[in-house]
Every structure is written in structure tokens, then in C-alpha cells.
Amino acid sequence: MAAVHRAIEVGADVRGYFVWSFLDHFEWAHGYRPRFGLVRVDYGTLERIPKASAHWYGQVAGSNELAG
């Protein structure tokens, strides 16, 4: 996101940003082991648990500010 911010500052026409993965999910090469979504999935119960990164991203999106 910092790179996107720098691009905007130098004039890039950025109209959106997409997070790589909202939920933890199956990866063909590594199965369920890597967890890189914003929301952790308990695969036993399918409960969704927001990670710290989800709260951070929500704050950035809501405030339109990228805090250091």
C-alpha cells in the first residue's frame, strides 16, 4: 500500500486497490498451511476471525490515510 501511495503522489491514476486474499484458503502448492488472508478461517468450525491486519486495513480504508 505504501508503493500505491507513492504512485498516487507522483501522478498515477489509481482507482482501486484489492487485497490479495480476504480469507485464508487452500493453496494448490501448500494446502491449508500458509495463512495470508485478512481473516483467519477455523477449518474445523468455519468460524471467521479477523486478524490485526483486517483491523488495520479497515482503519486505512475508513480514514483514507496510510498511517506509518
DRENDO-1510 file (C-alpha; in Angstrom, 1 decimal, always signed):
<recs>
REC; n; res; u; v; w
REC; 1; MET; +0.0; +0.0; +0.0 .
REC; 2; ALA; +2.9; +2.3; +0.6 .
REC; 3; ALA; +4.0; +1.8; -3.0 .
REC; 4; VAL; +0.5; +2.6; -4.2 .
REC; 5; HIS; +0.5; +5.7; -2.1 .
REC; 6; ARG; +3.9; +6.8; -3.6 .
REC; 7; ALA; +2.5; +6.2; -7.1 .
REC; 8; ILE; -0.5; +8.4; -6.4 .
REC; 9; GLU; +1.8; +11.1; -5.1 .
REC; 10; VAL; +3.7; +11.2; -8.4 .
REC; 11; GLY; +0.5; +11.3; -10.5 .
REC; 12; ALA; -0.6; +7.7; -11.1 .
REC; 13; ASP; -4.3; +7.4; -11.7 .
REC; 14; VAL; -5.1; +4.7; -9.1 .
REC; 15; ARG; -8.8; +4.0; -8.9 .
REC; 16; GLY; -8.8; +1.0; -6.6 .
REC; 17; TYR; -6.8; -1.5; -4.6 .
REC; 18; PHE; -7.5; -5.2; -4.0 .
REC; 19; VAL; -6.2; -7.2; -1.1 .
REC; 20; TRP; -4.6; -10.5; -2.3 .
REC; 21; SER; -6.9; -12.6; -0.1 .
REC; 22; PHE; -9.7; -11.7; +2.2 .
REC; 23; LEU; -9.9; -15.2; +3.8 .
REC; 24; ASP; -7.3; -17.9; +4.5 .
REC; 25; HIS; -7.8; -20.6; +1.9 .
REC; 26; PHE; -6.4; -23.7; +0.1 .
REC; 27; GLU; -3.3; -23.2; -2.0 .
REC; 28; TRP; -2.5; -25.9; -4.5 .
REC; 29; ALA; +1.2; -26.0; -3.8 .
REC; 30; HIS; +1.0; -25.8; +0.0 .
REC; 31; GLY; -2.5; -26.9; +1.1 .
REC; 32; TYR; -4.1; -25.1; +4.0 .
REC; 33; ARG; -0.8; -24.3; +5.8 .
REC; 34; PRO; +0.0; -20.8; +4.6 .
REC; 35; ARG; -2.3; -18.2; +6.2 .
REC; 36; PHE; -2.2; -14.9; +4.5 .
REC; 37; GLY; -5.8; -13.7; +4.4 .
REC; 38; LEU; -7.1; -10.7; +6.4 .
REC; 39; VAL; -9.5; -13.1; +8.1 .
REC; 40; ARG; -8.4; -16.4; +9.7 .
REC; 41; VAL; -10.7; -19.4; +9.0 .
REC; 42; ASP; -11.0; -22.1; +11.6 .
REC; 43; TYR; -11.3; -25.0; +9.2 .
REC; 44; GLY; -13.0; -27.2; +11.8 .
REC; 45; THR; -15.9; -24.9; +12.5 .
REC; 46; LEU; -15.6; -22.4; +9.6 .
REC; 47; GLU; -15.6; -19.6; +12.1 .
REC; 48; ARG; -14.1; -16.4; +10.6 .
REC; 49; ILE; -11.7; -14.4; +12.9 .
REC; 50; PRO; -10.5; -11.0; +11.8 .
REC; 51; LYS; -6.7; -10.7; +12.1 .
REC; 52; ALA; -4.9; -7.5; +13.2 .
REC; 53; SER; -4.2; -6.8; +9.5 .
REC; 54; ALA; -8.0; -6.7; +8.9 .
REC; 55; HIS; -8.5; -4.1; +11.6 .
REC; 56; TRP; -5.5; -2.1; +10.2 .
REC; 57; TYR; -6.9; -2.3; +6.6 .
REC; 58; GLY; -10.3; -1.2; +7.8 .
REC; 59; GLN; -8.8; +1.8; +9.5 .
REC; 60; VAL; -6.9; +2.8; +6.4 .
REC; 61; ALA; -9.9; +2.3; +4.2 .
REC; 62; GLY; -12.2; +4.2; +6.6 .
REC; 63; SER; -9.8; +7.2; +7.1 .
REC; 64; ASN; -8.3; +7.3; +3.6 .
REC; 65; GLU; -5.0; +7.7; +5.4 .
REC; 66; LEU; -1.9; +5.5; +5.4 .
REC; 67; ALA; -0.5; +5.7; +8.9 .
REC; 68; GLY; +3.2; +4.8; +9.3 .
</recs>
